[in-house]
């Protein structure tokens, strides 16, 4: 599964699967965090994630992106100025 996720994360997990929803959200937070919206949270809830689990996903993905220098940290820095 890890190799498939590295190759193409959108097709590695079947659409409609809980993990697919989670992966799509993680990609959105990584590639275009400014486009994350309330509908993303609704989708995660419909996939069965609790608010606590959603918080964990956002925290882990955001921290990973910050440490690895993704666009997310530039958005955070640019919003401070």
C-alpha positions as CSV (number, residue, x, y, z in Angstrom):
1,X,0.0,0.0,0.0
2,X,2.8,2.4,0.8
3,X,4.4,2.0,-2.6
4,X,1.0,2.5,-4.3
5,X,0.4,5.7,-2.2
6,X,3.8,7.1,-3.2
7,X,3.1,6.4,-6.9
8,X,-0.4,7.8,-7.1
9,X,-2.2,8.5,-3.8
10,X,-5.5,9.3,-5.5
11,X,-5.9,5.8,-7.0
12,X,-4.1,3.8,-4.4
13,X,-7.3,3.5,-2.3
14,X,-10.7,3.0,-3.8
15,X,-13.0,6.0,-4.0
16,X,-15.5,6.0,-1.2
17,X,-13.2,4.3,1.1
18,X,-12.5,6.0,4.5
19,X,-8.8,6.0,3.8
20,X,-9.3,7.6,0.4
21,X,-11.2,10.5,2.0
22,X,-8.4,10.9,4.6
23,X,-5.6,10.8,1.9
24,X,-7.4,13.3,-0.3
25,X,-7.8,15.7,2.7
26,X,-4.1,15.3,3.6
27,X,-3.1,16.1,0.0
28,X,-5.3,19.2,0.0
29,X,-3.7,20.4,3.3
30,X,-0.3,19.8,1.8
31,X,-0.7,21.2,-1.7
32,X,-3.2,23.9,-1.3
33,X,-4.1,24.5,2.4
34,X,-5.8,27.8,1.6
35,X,-8.5,25.8,-0.3
36,X,-9.4,23.6,2.7
37,X,-13.0,24.3,3.6
38,X,-15.9,23.2,5.8
39,X,-17.0,20.6,3.3
40,X,-13.8,18.7,3.8
41,X,-14.7,18.3,7.5
42,X,-18.2,17.2,6.5
43,X,-16.6,14.6,4.2
44,X,-14.3,13.3,6.9
45,X,-17.2,13.0,9.4
46,X,-19.3,11.1,6.8
47,X,-16.3,8.8,6.3
48,X,-16.6,8.0,10.0
49,X,-13.9,10.2,11.6
50,X,-14.7,11.8,14.9
51,X,-13.9,15.4,15.6
52,X,-11.0,14.2,17.7
53,X,-9.6,12.1,14.8
54,X,-10.0,15.0,12.4
55,X,-8.1,17.2,14.8
56,X,-5.3,14.6,15.0
57,X,-5.2,14.4,11.1
58,X,-4.9,18.2,10.8
59,X,-2.3,18.4,13.5
60,X,-0.1,15.5,12.1
61,X,-0.3,16.6,8.5
62,X,0.3,20.3,9.3
63,X,3.3,19.4,11.5
64,X,4.7,17.0,8.9
65,X,4.3,19.7,6.2
66,X,5.9,22.4,8.4
67,X,8.9,20.2,9.2
68,X,9.4,19.2,5.6
69,X,9.0,22.7,4.2
70,X,5.7,22.3,2.3
71,X,3.7,25.3,1.1
72,X,1.7,25.1,4.3
73,X,4.5,26.7,6.3
74,X,4.8,29.6,3.8
75,X,1.1,30.3,4.1
76,X,1.4,30.4,7.9
77,X,4.4,32.7,7.7
78,X,2.9,35.0,5.1
79,X,-0.3,35.4,7.2
80,X,1.8,36.8,10.1
81,X,3.2,39.7,8.1
